[in-house]
Amino acid sequence: MEKNKIFLSHRHSDTQSDCHRIRETLEQEFGEDAVFLDIENLEPGIRFADAIDKALKESKVVLVAIGPDWFGDPDENGVTRLFQEKDWVHREVSAALSRPDTRVIPLLLKGASRPTADQLPEDLKELADLQTFEISITRWKYDLGVLVEALAKLIPRKKKPDPEPTPRPRPMPLPKPQKSWWGRNYLWVLGVFVVLMILMISSEEFQEGFQAGLNGTEMGIENEGFSDDEINKLREENPTGNEIYDQLSGSNSEANELDIQDISGYWLLSDNQGNTSTLVFNQDNNDFEFVEYNVFNVAIGQGSGSIDENQLSADYYNSLVQINGNLKLSSTSNGQSWSGTIYFPVLETSTSITLKRINP
């Protein structure tokens, strides 16, 4: 017969409520079938003595719960119940001590003291020599945890079920962004520009000026009667082609430095309490809008806002709880992740959140 159970011996009038709490914790760690508490585990129609004897044979550990009233009330002759042979606590502890393959642990509860040998019946005196374990009311959770770890060296823990996989939201197709006016009409603008250039190049004035440039003359200057000093002054006051090019190059460099962060796509939102959701962004230059989905791929919120360099701000509405909020985020990783807070004006509370880009 396999011995893999824990027998919890106690006197009902002494430690019954504490033993119920201990039994619940032990069942969570070792399984309901691994813990025997007489009232809870007796089957209908079974003799009490037979059930106790069967449980003791299957138990590898016997916890003897000792409280202030463990000895029991005295009878008319002044003999406490523990000294009476028909007392069930006496019989349980005596039977457990007689089994060499059973570990007996005296469990002190409610501030009870360790019984001495001269306080015990003859067949229970061995209990005074065993190492006791105390569970204090003020350290209940800690002490019980230490007891569980000690029992786990003797009794196998129950196998815990594997956690269910967290469902990932099904990717939602991003709405196709609308093209700007320039995106829709740039071919027409370029066509008109080319036509104008062709007309200008083919004009007589352009041809005359081009030919004059090849000949080293200034078109129109001689006809206006400017002196050489006046012509040199005009050249000094007006920029050359290289100067104009340098100015344009500098402007382009400044424009490149103000590149807009691209946040379109899927992002994982996390708060400091471990809650997560998925945000799907659609961006148009500095402006953007987004939809929030929970882990079951159900839309629970939406919002819109704008980006200013590495600062992101947006108005937010949670349709699940029907509450408005404001997002204030910043990025120190070139737009790869964002962190900040979401503030709910109605509740006057704010929560720290982070955004990290994900691949759907």
Number of C-alpha atoms within 10 A of each C-alpha: 5 8 16 18 24 28 26 23 26 24 21 14 12 19 20 17 11 16 20 14 10 17 20 13 16 21 17 12 19 22 17 15 12 21 24 23 18 16 10 10 14 15 11 7 6 10 10 15 12 10 15 22 15 11 21 24 20 18 24 22 23 24 21 24 24 25 22 14 14 21 20 18 13 13 10 7 6 8 13 15 18 21 19 15 12 10 14 18 23 21 18 20 21 19 17 25 18 12 13 8 13 19 16 21 17 22 22 22 21 16 13 17 13 19 18 12 14 9 12 17 15 11 15 20 17 15 21 16 12 13 11 18 19 21 22 16 12 8 11 13 12 12 15 18 15 13 15 18 13 11 18 13 9 14 20 14 18 14 9 10 6 6 6 6 6 8 10 13 15 12 13 11 8 12 8 7 9 9 10 11 8 10 9 10 11 12 11 11 10 11 11 12 12 12 11 12 12 11 11 13 13 11 11 10 12 13 13 12 15 15 13 14 12 10 9 8 13 14 15 11 12 12 8 8 9 11 10 11 8 11 13 10 10 11 10 10 8 10 11 10 8 9 11 11 12 11 10 11 12 11 11 11 10 10 10 10 9 10 12 14 19 17 17 17 17 23 23 18 19 17 17 10 9 8 11 17 20 27 26 20 21 20 19 14 12 15 14 20 19 20 19 24 21 17 15 12 16 12 17 17 20 19 20 19 17 17 20 14 16 15 17 21 18 19 17 23 19 16 13 10 9 9 14 19 18 19 22 17 21 21 18 11 9 12 18 15 17 22 21 19 16 23 18 17 12 9 10 7 10 15 13 16 21 20 24 16 18 12 8 12
